[in-house]
Amino acid sequence: MSRERLYLFDTTLRDGAQTNGVDFTLADKLTIARMLDDLGVDYIEAGYPGANPTDTNFFAQKRPMHARVTAFGMTRRPGRSTSNDPGLAAILAAEADAICFVAKSWDYHVRVALETTEEENLASIRDSVRAAKAKGREVLLDCEHFFDGYKANPAYALACAKAAYDEGARWVVLCDTNGGTLPHEVEKIVGEVCRQIPGDHIGIHAHNDTEQAVANSFAALRAGARQIQGTLNGLGERCGNANLVSIIPTLKLKPQYAEKFEIGVSDEALGHIARVSHGLDDILNRAADRTAPYVGESAFATKAGIHASAILKDPATYEHVAPERVGNKRKLLISDQSGRSNLLAELDRIGFAVDKDDPRLSRLLDEVKEREAIGYAYEAADASFELLARRLLGKVPRYFDVEKFDVSVEQRINAKGERVTVSMAVVKVKVGDDLLISAAEGNGPVNALDVALRKDLGKYQSYITGLELTDYRVRILNAGTEAVTRVLIESADESGDHWTTIGVSSNIIDASFQALMDSIVYKLLKSGAPA
Ligand SMILES: [Zn+2]
């Protein structure tokens, strides 16, 4: 049986760019557009030409892609003609394959927000679609507040959708703009719309205000819609848009959808989706969501020993899909609850062949338990675990020794008469026979220590140039009678790999120092630096 084509429309660069705290540069937009194009989405909505210089620049020239590059904007303003509307002119002038107009479809909004008549709003839809088609563009119409509008006045909401379809719009997109519609309502309303307009011309644009944007997208699909709009990692205003990083694997890996629908994302591209998701986090300078379905670090992590031993026998026992399909990996957590089977599996994953009766295994398990009792958490620090295991079971070269370090924090009045706090670190490192001394200032003592430590590692310097600290987390724990500080540092390098290291001490600088050292040593090890 041949599968029906389902289209994916990404709006990370338009709706996603409206997120609080997100401000894409043109370079960011081009990078993300390339990531999306490689992934295989059908449409990339890249912005609102005329609304800001970045978006206008994006559309100033042709951006050759497999996906259809789409410009977003409003239909002509009420009371104006299409030839006398500068906003519309900017959209029509954009170098884009498709134009997605947004129009009101809720009579209440037409009256109150637009302050015009229902008929003038319909005329504006028709005129705008016609003008864009005359320019040779594929046309989409986003029906704003469609579901709320349909509940209030179904005939008028439908009339807006029909106006665009009858005028030749390729897609009519039903938007749950406020994000409050529930899946059973979406399924019912989309089903009713599909009796008036063929489903292969209907799209769904869901927002996540009840955390059901993904469910709403699938509800619309079941009811007949054949285009799904969403964003990478569910980026978007308020609680975000439908998350394509969750939708795509479900479409590809769940037989009830995979057998029925074909999408533009190949199996190979699906295998990189975790990297695409983390790539967006990198651009946004955010830590990745550990619990994100399919792609999160915890998505295939198992803690309890009994589950872990079953997973070793057959992964399908506790996994709904194979992690490799989405570019993720199985992770058996090394924690005080875990048994030898977790430990063995984790060692196997990092490439250690150890016999299950090897006495060193008990020593490693004891060491992990002892350390976790004083506040270490190796399940959150894969790289520190690997170093611990390698030190006990094999070898980690002693690349360098930190003979001493000195960190100072000074608050004073500067030359401009402002009160400033300055942190300084001096580090004395021995690399082979060379004694190297580095000093650095930082925006805090840990930052100063980090900068000084990585300033000069002599012959190893070239191995750590791509090393970057991407996240720093501190927790105060009550372990036993006194409070201790746990520091987790997430690092990344030029290859896009991420790893986490840990330090625990009653002193925050000490704890940070341990985690920094582990991160550097791990990077040297992974880069194959000679001992
Ligand atoms: Zn939206």
Residues whose N, C-alpha, C, O or C-beta is under 5 A from the ligand:
A	BS01	ZN	D15
